[in-house]
Amino acid sequence: MWKRCFLTILLLITISNTYSQILNTFDAKFVRIMKQTDCKDEIVKGQLFFNNNKSTLIIENPIVQWMIFENNILLIYYPKDRNVIRIKSQNPVTMPFSQLFLSIFSENMELSKSGYTLLKNELHGDTLSIFWKPPEILEKSISEYIIKMKGKKIISIKIKNTDKKTIMSVFYDNYIQCSNQFVPLKIVTYLYSRKKMTTEVIELMDPVFNEPLPQNVLNFKLPDGIEIKDIEW
């Protein structure tokens, strides 16, 4: 999963702290479908929780696991097998579904605070295209970051590599409003490589904004006596 999400993780390294200034808490059920050429669809169901700089993903199907993202540490806990993997990264790790927070982040035009440079704006009918140059940390992988908007809603994000080829496209739909923010409940991401294309569809259900999270999520502790496997990443 991390290899498939690597580009999104890399993008969010520079902005992972910013959406905490927009949403205090976020809670929603989800279905995530991953499609690859000549592969069986991968379907994951569960619930995600966001609280400032800490995010928790509770996967209920196909296998029960907790994924807790905080600062530079990802904790993966398998309750049934009583197994724990703790991954320590040199950079802050970000959770899957980061495209959701990317849309909120981009909508507020906070990209410049993380080193992005505005190149130009183009208006075609009711669609505004905004072109950004990535910060230095991403220049070896990305040449251009293009946002398309209608009103206050982002309809798509396109990322091009240094050869000007599209390597990632994200499309947003089924928006709901939270205060002055529009949050998409359906996100479709296409990742392009030389040999195949990967499609990720995320649908969110029953979202709750800025309400206290469950105590078992806020105060999560590993059971006593569990051996932890540490991995440096």
C-alpha positions as CSV (number, residue, x, y, z in Angstrom):
1,M,0.0,0.0,0.0
2,W,2.8,2.4,0.9
3,K,4.5,2.0,-2.5
4,R,1.2,2.8,-4.2
5,C,0.7,5.9,-2.1
6,F,4.3,7.0,-2.1
7,L,3.8,10.1,-4.4
8,T,0.9,11.3,-2.3
9,I,2.9,10.8,0.9
10,L,5.8,12.7,-0.6
11,L,3.5,15.6,-1.5
12,L,2.0,15.8,1.9
13,I,5.4,15.8,3.8
14,T,5.5,19.6,3.4
15,I,1.9,20.3,4.2
16,S,0.9,17.7,6.8
17,N,0.6,20.2,9.6
18,T,-1.5,22.8,7.7
19,Y,-4.9,21.1,7.5
20,S,-4.8,20.8,11.3
21,Q,-5.4,24.6,11.3
22,I,-8.6,24.1,9.2
23,L,-10.2,21.0,10.8
24,N,-9.9,20.3,14.5
25,T,-11.4,16.8,14.2
26,F,-12.9,14.7,11.4
27,D,-14.6,11.3,11.6
28,A,-16.1,9.3,8.7
29,K,-16.7,5.7,7.5
30,F,-15.1,4.8,4.3
31,V,-14.9,2.4,1.4
32,R,-11.7,2.3,-0.6
33,I,-11.4,0.4,-3.9
34,M,-8.0,-0.1,-5.5
35,K,-8.0,-1.2,-9.2
36,Q,-5.0,-2.3,-11.2
37,T,-4.5,-3.7,-14.7
38,D,-4.8,-7.5,-14.7
39,C,-5.4,-7.6,-10.9
40,K,-8.4,-8.3,-8.7
41,D,-9.9,-5.3,-7.1
42,E,-8.8,-4.6,-3.6
43,I,-11.6,-3.4,-1.3
44,V,-11.0,-2.0,2.1
45,K,-13.7,-0.8,4.6
46,G,-13.4,1.0,7.9
47,Q,-13.4,4.3,9.7
48,L,-11.0,7.2,9.8
49,F,-10.4,9.7,12.5
50,F,-8.4,12.9,12.4
51,N,-7.3,14.9,15.4
52,N,-4.8,17.8,14.9
53,N,-1.5,16.0,14.0
54,K,-2.7,12.5,14.9
55,S,-4.7,10.3,12.5
56,T,-6.2,6.9,13.1
57,L,-7.4,4.5,10.5
58,I,-9.5,1.5,11.8
59,I,-9.8,-1.1,9.1
60,E,-12.7,-3.6,9.5
61,N,-12.5,-5.5,6.3
62,P,-10.8,-7.6,4.9
63,I,-8.7,-7.8,8.0
64,V,-9.0,-5.9,11.3
65,Q,-6.2,-3.5,12.0
66,W,-5.5,-0.1,13.5
67,M,-3.1,2.3,11.7
68,I,-2.1,5.3,13.9
69,F,-0.2,8.1,12.2
70,E,1.6,10.6,14.5
71,N,4.5,12.8,13.6
72,N,7.3,10.5,12.3
73,I,5.7,7.2,13.6
74,L,3.2,4.8,12.0
75,L,1.9,2.2,14.3
76,I,0.1,-0.9,12.8
77,Y,-1.8,-3.0,15.2
78,Y,-3.4,-6.4,14.5
79,P,-5.8,-7.1,17.4
80,K,-6.6,-10.7,16.4
81,D,-3.0,-11.8,16.1
82,R,-1.7,-9.4,18.8
83,N,1.0,-8.2,16.4
84,V,2.4,-4.6,16.3
85,I,4.7,-3.0,13.7
86,R,6.1,0.4,14.5
87,I,7.6,2.3,11.5
88,K,9.8,5.2,12.2
89,S,10.3,7.6,9.3
90,Q,12.8,10.4,8.7
91,N,9.9,12.6,7.6
92,P,6.4,13.0,9.0
93,V,4.2,10.3,7.7
94,T,0.7,11.0,6.4
95,M,-2.3,8.8,6.2
96,P,-4.0,7.3,3.2
97,F,-6.9,9.5,2.0
98,S,-4.6,12.5,2.1
99,Q,-6.1,13.6,-1.1
100,L,-9.1,14.7,1.0
101,F,-7.0,17.1,3.0
102,L,-5.2,18.1,-0.1
103,S,-8.4,19.4,-1.5
104,I,-9.1,21.5,1.6
105,F,-5.6,22.7,1.7
106,S,-5.5,23.7,-1.9
107,E,-8.9,25.3,-1.8
108,N,-7.5,27.7,0.9
109,M,-4.5,28.6,-1.3
110,E,-2.1,27.7,1.4
111,L,0.3,26.1,-1.0
112,S,2.6,29.1,-1.0
113,K,3.2,28.7,2.8
114,S,4.8,25.3,2.1
115,G,7.2,26.5,-0.6
116,Y,5.0,26.3,-3.7
117,T,5.2,29.1,-6.2
118,L,2.2,30.4,-8.1
119,L,3.0,30.4,-11.9
120,K,-0.2,31.5,-13.5
121,N,-4.0,31.4,-13.5
122,E,-6.2,30.6,-16.6
123,L,-9.9,31.0,-16.7
124,H,-12.0,29.0,-19.2
125,G,-15.7,29.6,-18.9
126,D,-16.6,28.9,-15.2
127,T,-13.4,26.8,-14.6
128,L,-10.3,28.3,-13.1
129,S,-7.0,26.5,-13.6
130,I,-4.2,27.4,-11.2
131,F,-0.6,26.4,-11.9
132,W,1.9,25.9,-9.2
133,K,5.7,25.1,-9.1
134,P,6.6,22.6,-6.4
135,P,9.1,23.4,-3.6
136,E,12.7,22.3,-3.9
137,I,12.2,19.1,-2.0
138,L,9.8,17.8,-4.8
139,E,11.6,19.3,-7.9
140,K,13.3,16.0,-8.8
141,S,9.9,14.3,-9.0
142,I,7.4,17.0,-10.0
143,S,7.4,19.9,-12.4
144,E,3.9,21.2,-12.2
145,Y,0.9,21.0,-9.9
146,I,-2.4,22.1,-11.5
147,I,-5.6,22.8,-9.6
148,K,-9.0,23.2,-11.4
149,M,-11.8,24.9,-9.6
150,K,-15.4,25.9,-10.1
151,G,-16.4,28.5,-7.5
152,K,-15.1,27.3,-4.1
153,K,-15.0,23.7,-5.1
154,I,-11.9,21.9,-6.5
155,I,-12.9,19.6,-9.3
156,S,-9.5,18.1,-10.0
157,I,-5.7,18.1,-9.3
158,K,-3.1,17.1,-11.8
159,I,0.5,16.4,-11.1
160,K,3.2,16.3,-13.9
161,N,6.7,14.9,-13.6
162,T,9.9,16.5,-14.9
163,D,9.1,15.2,-18.4
164,K,5.8,17.1,-18.3
165,K,3.9,13.8,-18.3
166,T,0.9,13.4,-16.0
167,I,1.7,10.9,-13.2
168,M,-1.3,11.5,-11.0
169,S,-4.8,12.9,-11.4
170,V,-7.3,13.4,-8.6
171,F,-11.0,14.1,-9.2
172,Y,-13.5,15.3,-6.5
173,D,-17.2,14.9,-6.3
174,N,-20.2,14.7,-3.9
175,Y,-19.3,17.8,-1.9
176,I,-20.9,18.8,1.4
177,Q,-20.3,22.1,3.2
178,C,-18.8,22.5,6.6
179,S,-18.8,26.1,7.7
180,N,-17.0,27.9,4.9
181,Q,-15.3,24.7,3.6
182,F,-16.5,22.3,0.9
183,V,-15.5,18.7,1.6
184,P,-15.7,16.0,-1.1
185,L,-17.2,12.6,-0.2
186,K,-16.0,10.9,-3.3
187,I,-12.4,11.0,-4.5
188,V,-11.0,9.2,-7.6
189,T,-7.3,9.0,-8.1
190,Y,-5.4,7.8,-11.1
191,L,-1.7,6.9,-10.8
192,Y,0.1,6.4,-14.1
193,S,3.3,4.4,-14.7
194,R,4.9,3.1,-17.9
195,K,3.3,-0.3,-17.7
196,K,0.0,0.1,-15.9
197,M,-2.5,2.5,-14.4
198,T,-3.8,2.3,-10.8
199,T,-7.2,3.6,-9.9
200,E,-8.2,4.4,-6.3
201,V,-11.8,5.2,-5.5
202,I,-12.6,6.5,-2.0
203,E,-16.1,7.1,-0.7
204,L,-16.8,8.7,2.7
205,M,-20.1,8.1,4.6
206,D,-21.6,9.8,7.7
207,P,-18.9,12.5,8.1
208,V,-18.7,14.4,11.4
209,F,-16.7,17.6,11.7
210,N,-15.2,19.2,14.8
211,E,-16.8,17.0,17.3
212,P,-15.1,15.0,20.1
213,L,-13.6,11.7,18.9
214,P,-14.4,8.4,20.7
215,Q,-12.3,7.8,23.9
216,N,-11.0,4.5,22.6
217,V,-9.4,6.4,19.7
218,L,-8.2,9.4,21.7
219,N,-6.7,7.4,24.5
220,F,-5.6,4.3,22.5
221,K,-3.0,2.2,24.3
222,L,-1.5,-1.1,23.3
223,P,-2.4,-4.1,25.5
224,D,0.3,-5.2,27.9
225,G,2.7,-7.9,26.9
226,I,2.7,-7.3,23.1
227,E,6.0,-7.4,21.3
228,I,6.7,-4.5,19.0
229,K,8.6,-4.9,15.7
230,D,10.5,-1.7,14.9
231,I,11.2,-0.7,11.3
232,E,13.3,2.3,10.1
233,W,12.0,3.9,6.9
